[in-house]
Amino acid sequence: MPPPSSQVISLHTLVQGQGFPILCLHGHPGSGQSLSVFTQHLSARFRTIAPDLRGYGSSRAPAAFVMTDHLSDLEALLDRLNVSRCLVLGWSLGGILALELALRMPERVSGLILVATAARPKSSHPAIAWQDNAYTGVASLLNWFHPGWQWNIDTFGQRSLYRYLIQQHTTATYQYLANEALPAYLKTSGRSTQALSMALQRGYSRLADLPDIQCPCLVLAGADDRHITAAASWETAQMLPHAEYYCYPNTAHLFPWEIPAVVRSDIDRWLTHNPDVITPPAGDNAPSTDVQGMG
C-alpha cells in the first residue's frame, strides 16, 4: 500500500454491548450497520465497535484518499475509545484491513476473524452484461419496497447479479439485502470505490507477510464465492501460522446472510477454543458504553 494521503478523520461508529472489544470492519460497499448479522449476536457478550469506514455510510471522504488512510482512521478510533487490545472481525475489504492492522500494530490485535477475504484476493466473476445490471436494478427496487417477496426472487433476483453474491435465494437473505446491502450501496462514495480500485489494480498481495501474524485466526469462506474465491481464502489460511479454515458449501460472498446461524455458531465455538483472543490485558479498565453515531 502507498503512504497515507490525507489527515485522519473521525469515523461514524456504532458501539454496542460491554466486555472485551471486537472491532468489526465492513466490506465494499458496506457500513457498520451492514455487520448487524455479527454485532447483534456478539454484543450480548462483548463490546462491538462497527465504524463506517472513510467514504462509506455516514463517514465522509472530504478528499481523494488511499487505502492506508483507513488504517490511520481505525488506529485513531481505537485511541479515542481507549481500546488497547481488540479482536478484529473483517468481511471482504474489512478482512484485508484486519490483516493490515495485525501487521501494523500486532500488540493491539488479539486475533482475527476473516470473512470472505484474502491476502491476495482473486475473483472468478464473469463479465457483466447490460441485462445483469437491468435485472439487478429491478430486483433491488422491488426488494426495497417488498423485502423477501418470493415472486421477485424467482423472477428477477435469481437472474440478477445477486446470483453471484448468494447461492441460497431465501426470503431471509433478501431481507438482509433490502435492509442493509442497498442502503450501504447508496451511501458508498466514488472516492472509496476509487481508492479500492487503485489498490487492486496494483496487484495487492500480502501473502509474504502473513507469517508475521502470530495471533489466532479464523478464516471463513463461501465455496461458490466469485468475488474473492474460496481458493484465495484457503491460500491465506495456509500462510497464517495459527489459522482455522471453514468453507461453507452452496454459499457465496454474502454467506453470513445465507447461513447466519451456522456462521455465528462456528465463531462462538472458535472463541471458546481460543479464550486468549477475548482476554483483556492486565490493568485494562477502559469503560464500556453503548454509543451510536460517534464522530
C-alpha positions in Angstrom: 0.0 0.0 0.0 1.2 3.6 -0.7 1.7 6.0 2.1 -1.3 7.9 3.6 -2.5 10.8 1.5 -4.7 12.8 3.9 -5.4 13.6 7.5 -7.2 11.2 9.9 -11.0 11.7 10.1 -13.4 10.8 12.9 -15.4 7.8 11.9 -19.1 7.5 12.5 -19.3 4.4 14.7 -21.9 2.1 16.2 -20.7 0.7 19.6 -22.9 -1.9 21.3 -22.6 -4.1 24.4 -20.0 -4.5 27.1 -16.9 -6.6 27.6 -13.9 -7.3 25.5 -13.8 -5.1 22.4 -14.4 -6.6 18.9 -13.6 -4.2 16.0 -16.0 -5.1 13.1 -15.0 -3.9 9.7 -17.4 -4.0 6.7 -16.7 -4.6 3.0 -17.3 -2.6 -0.2 -20.0 -1.4 -0.4 -20.9 -1.5 3.2 -21.3 0.3 6.5 -21.1 -0.5 10.2 -24.8 -1.3 10.2 -24.4 -3.9 7.5 -22.5 -6.0 10.0 -25.5 -6.5 12.3 -25.5 -10.2 11.5 -22.4 -10.3 13.7 -22.8 -7.4 16.0 -26.3 -8.1 17.3 -25.1 -11.6 18.3 -21.7 -10.7 19.7 -22.8 -7.6 21.6 -24.6 -9.8 24.0 -21.2 -10.8 25.4 -18.7 -8.3 24.0 -18.3 -4.7 23.1 -18.7 -4.5 19.4 -17.3 -1.5 17.5 -18.5 -1.1 14.0 -17.3 2.0 12.2 -18.4 3.3 8.8 -15.0 3.4 7.0 -13.9 6.6 5.3 -16.2 7.3 2.3 -18.8 4.8 3.5 -22.1 5.2 5.3 -22.0 8.4 7.4 -18.2 8.8 7.4 -17.4 11.3 4.7 -14.3 11.4 2.5 -13.5 15.1 2.1 -10.8 14.4 -0.5 -9.4 11.6 -2.5 -7.5 9.0 -0.4 -5.6 5.7 -0.4 -6.3 2.5 1.4 -3.7 3.2 4.2 -5.8 6.1 5.3 -8.4 3.6 6.5 -5.7 2.2 8.8 -4.9 5.6 10.3 -8.5 6.3 10.8 -9.0 3.0 12.6 -6.0 3.4 14.8 -7.3 6.8 15.8 -10.7 5.3 16.6 -9.2 2.8 18.9 -7.2 5.5 20.7 -10.4 7.6 21.0 -12.3 4.7 22.5 -9.4 3.8 24.9 -9.1 0.3 23.3 -5.6 -1.1 23.9 -6.3 -4.6 22.5 -9.1 -6.0 20.5 -10.3 -8.9 18.3 -10.8 -7.8 14.7 -13.6 -9.2 12.5 -13.4 -8.2 8.8 -15.7 -9.1 5.9 -14.3 -8.8 2.4 -12.4 -5.5 2.3 -12.8 -5.4 6.0 -10.8 -8.6 6.2 -8.0 -7.1 4.2 -7.9 -4.2 6.6 -7.9 -6.6 9.5 -4.8 -8.3 8.2 -3.2 -4.9 7.7 -4.0 -3.8 11.2 -2.5 -7.0 12.6 0.7 -6.3 10.6 0.8 -2.7 11.6 0.1 -3.0 15.3 0.3 -6.6 16.4 0.3 -5.7 20.1 -3.2 -4.3 19.8 -4.8 -7.2 17.8 -5.6 -10.3 19.8 -7.0 -12.3 17.0 -8.6 -12.2 13.5 -11.9 -13.4 12.1 -11.6 -13.2 8.4 -14.8 -13.5 6.4 -14.9 -13.9 2.6 -11.5 -12.3 2.2 -7.9 -13.0 1.2 -4.4 -11.5 1.5 -4.1 -11.9 -2.3 -7.7 -11.5 -3.5 -8.7 -13.3 -6.6 -12.0 -13.2 -8.5 -13.8 -15.6 -10.8 -16.6 -13.2 -11.6 -17.9 -13.4 -15.2 -18.2 -10.4 -17.4 -21.3 -8.3 -16.6 -23.8 -7.7 -19.3 -26.4 -4.9 -19.5 -29.1 -7.4 -18.7 -27.4 -8.2 -15.5 -27.5 -4.6 -14.4 -31.1 -4.3 -15.5 -32.3 -7.3 -13.6 -30.3 -6.2 -10.6 -31.8 -2.8 -10.6 -35.4 -4.1 -10.8 -34.8 -6.8 -8.3 -33.2 -4.3 -5.8 -36.0 -1.8 -6.1 -38.8 -4.4 -5.7 -36.9 -5.9 -2.8 -36.6 -2.5 -1.2 -40.4 -2.0 -1.3 -41.3 -5.6 -0.6 -38.4 -7.3 1.2 -38.2 -11.0 0.6 -41.0 -11.1 -1.9 -40.8 -14.6 -3.4 -42.1 -13.6 -6.8 -39.4 -11.0 -7.2 -36.7 -13.5 -6.0 -37.9 -16.1 -8.6 -38.5 -13.6 -11.4 -35.7 -11.0 -11.1 -33.4 -11.9 -8.2 -32.1 -15.2 -9.5 -31.4 -13.6 -12.9 -29.6 -10.6 -11.5 -26.0 -10.1 -10.2 -27.3 -11.5 -6.9 -26.8 -15.0 -8.4 -23.0 -14.4 -8.0 -23.3 -12.9 -4.4 -25.5 -15.6 -2.9 -26.4 -19.2 -3.7 -29.4 -19.6 -1.3 -32.1 -17.3 -2.6 -34.2 -17.3 0.6 -36.6 -14.7 2.0 -34.3 -14.2 5.0 -31.3 -13.5 2.8 -33.3 -11.0 0.7 -34.3 -9.3 3.9 -30.7 -8.6 4.6 -30.2 -7.3 1.0 -33.1 -4.9 1.4 -32.3 -3.7 4.9 -28.5 -3.5 4.9 -27.0 -4.1 1.4 -29.0 -1.5 -0.6 -28.7 1.4 1.9 -24.9 0.7 2.2 -24.6 0.7 -1.6 -26.4 4.0 -1.9 -24.1 5.6 0.7 -20.8 4.4 -0.7 -18.8 7.2 -2.2 -17.0 7.3 -5.5 -13.8 8.2 -3.6 -13.9 4.9 -1.7 -14.5 3.0 -4.9 -11.5 4.7 -6.5 -9.2 4.0 -3.5 -10.1 0.3 -3.6 -9.8 0.1 -7.4 -6.3 1.7 -7.3 -5.1 -0.9 -4.7 -6.4 -3.8 -6.7 -5.0 -2.6 -9.9 -1.5 -2.6 -8.4 -1.9 -6.3 -7.7 -2.4 -6.2 -4.0 -0.8 -9.1 -2.1 0.3 -9.6 1.5 0.9 -13.3 1.3 4.6 -13.0 2.0 4.0 -11.0 5.2 1.4 -13.4 6.7 3.9 -15.5 8.7 4.4 -12.3 10.8 0.9 -12.5 12.1 1.2 -14.7 15.2 -2.3 -14.3 16.7 -5.0 -16.9 16.3 -7.1 -16.5 13.1 -10.4 -17.9 11.9 -10.8 -17.9 8.1 -14.3 -18.4 6.7 -15.2 -18.8 3.0 -18.1 -19.5 0.8 -17.4 -22.4 -1.6 -19.1 -20.6 -4.6 -17.7 -17.1 -3.9 -17.0 -15.4 -7.2 -15.8 -12.1 -5.8 -13.0 -13.4 -3.6 -12.7 -17.1 -4.3 -12.5 -19.8 -1.7 -9.2 -20.8 -3.1 -7.8 -17.4 -2.3 -9.1 -17.6 1.2 -7.6 -21.0 1.6 -4.3 -19.7 0.3 -4.4 -17.1 3.1 -5.3 -19.6 5.8 -2.3 -21.7 4.7 0.1 -18.9 5.1 -1.2 -17.8 8.6 0.7 -19.6 11.3 -2.3 -20.1 13.6 -5.4 -20.3 11.5 -8.5 -22.4 11.3 -10.4 -22.6 8.0 -14.1 -23.3 7.3 -15.6 -23.4 3.8 -19.3 -23.5 3.5 -20.9 -25.4 0.6 -23.6 -23.9 -1.6 -22.8 -20.3 -0.4 -21.1 -17.3 -2.0 -19.6 -13.9 -1.0 -22.6 -13.0 1.3 -22.7 -16.3 3.0 -23.2 -14.7 6.5 -26.6 -13.6 5.2 -27.3 -17.1 3.7 -26.4 -19.2 6.8 -26.2 -16.8 9.7 -26.9 -19.2 12.5 -24.2 -21.7 11.2 -21.6 -18.9 10.9 -22.3 -17.5 14.3 -22.1 -20.9 15.9 -18.7 -21.6 14.3 -17.5 -18.2 15.6 -18.7 -18.9 19.1 -17.0 -22.3 19.0 -13.7 -20.8 17.9 -13.9 -18.2 20.6 -14.5 -20.9 23.2 -11.4 -22.8 21.9 -9.3 -19.6 21.8 -10.0 -17.7 25.1 -6.8 -15.7 24.8 -8.3 -13.6 21.9 -11.0 -12.3 24.2 -8.9 -11.8 27.4 -8.3 -8.2 28.4 -4.7 -7.1 29.1 -3.8 -6.7 32.7 -4.9 -3.4 34.1 -7.2 -2.6 31.2 -10.2 -0.9 32.9 -11.4 1.1 29.9 -15.2 1.9 30.2 -17.7 0.0 28.1 -20.5 2.1 26.7 -23.3 1.9 24.2 -22.8 4.7 21.6 -24.4 5.2 18.2 -23.1 7.7 15.7 -19.8 8.8 17.2 -17.9 11.2 15.1 
